[in-house]
Amino acid sequence: MAKDLNDRFAIPNALHFELDEHDMERAVIKTPQAEAIVYLQGAHISQYQPAGQKPVLFLSSKSNFAAGKAIRGGIPIIYPWFGEKKDDSKAPMHGFARTSQWQVDFAQPIGDFVQLGLRLDSPQHSDLRLIILIGALLNIHLQATNVSNAPLTFEEAFHTYFAVSDVRNVFVQGLAGTTFIDKTDQTRRKLDTEPMIRLQGETDRVYVNTQSTCRVFDMAERRCIKIWKTNSATTVVWNPWTGKAKTMSDMGENEWQRMLCIESANAADNAITLQPGAMHQMSAFISLEAFDPIATLANRQHSPDAQQRRAG
């Protein structure tokens, strides 16, 4: 199968297809700008690393690489429901897209970038198209079309696992003033009043009605991961912390410290409803920025909100 894919879609000195040690098909991208790996099962980006940088994505050392098993790390594609299926507790968590075998639509160079197109057709339900642009930044574009004869309501997410030096020492900016559903506290709705989030325990927050750009400031690495998006009204922030991580068979010991999920999504209040034949598109962009940790902390400590909390 890899030979057939290479005959049709390989790009010399940039992209080829291969079987990994588990006989899983994947696309391998290597250019002067970046390296990446995309598994055809789940259309799953397991690695993205711009030239001269450390990996942007986290991948568990105990990830499953087997047919029908979700990969722990990288960027799983969540569709058509987020979490448990509301009307069927036995349905696969986070939908079927992340464990289904996708097909290659096209591959082409665009300047310094490589563009890879994948598709997943579900007769009587929907057609999915995923376009991945790999270079100095990473762009993911998901297109869903309702091919059924009735309205289709779905949730979707790029469940992105970012690699960090220590999740206890990173800050997330961009969600101040946004309401979130706290899944660690009986799904209570809360208002985030912090100018930056610093995780201090298990975190599972579904921020609704936000299209804001987020930044993850990694103090030890002196780098900032920037995440911006279009047609996504939900942002999810997740880390299992030590207790829950111990119950996860596909998470290595203490690896929860080296990952942070910031997910571009449409979920909960922001679920999408499509009429027959209609199409919806969602995109996310990921890039790296340098920053000064001292200045970043100073801005956080001297923000009006921080001063007001100290005064109170």
Secondary structure, DSSP 8 states (H G I E B T S, - for coil): -HHHHHHHH-BTTTEEEEE-TTS-EEEEEE-SSEEEEEETBTTEEEEEEETTS--SB-B-TT---STT---SBSB-EEBS-SSSBTTBTTS-TTBSGGGSB-EEEEEEEETTEEEEEEEEEETTTEEEEEEEEESSSEEEEEEEEE-SSS-EEE-EEE--EEE-S-GGGEEEES-TT-EEEETTTTTEEEE---SEE---S-EEEEEES----EEEEETTTTEEEEEEEES--EEEEEE-HHHHHTT-TTS-TTGGGGEEEEEEEE-GGG-EEE-TT-EEEEEEEEEEEE--HHHHHHHHHTSHHHHHHHH-
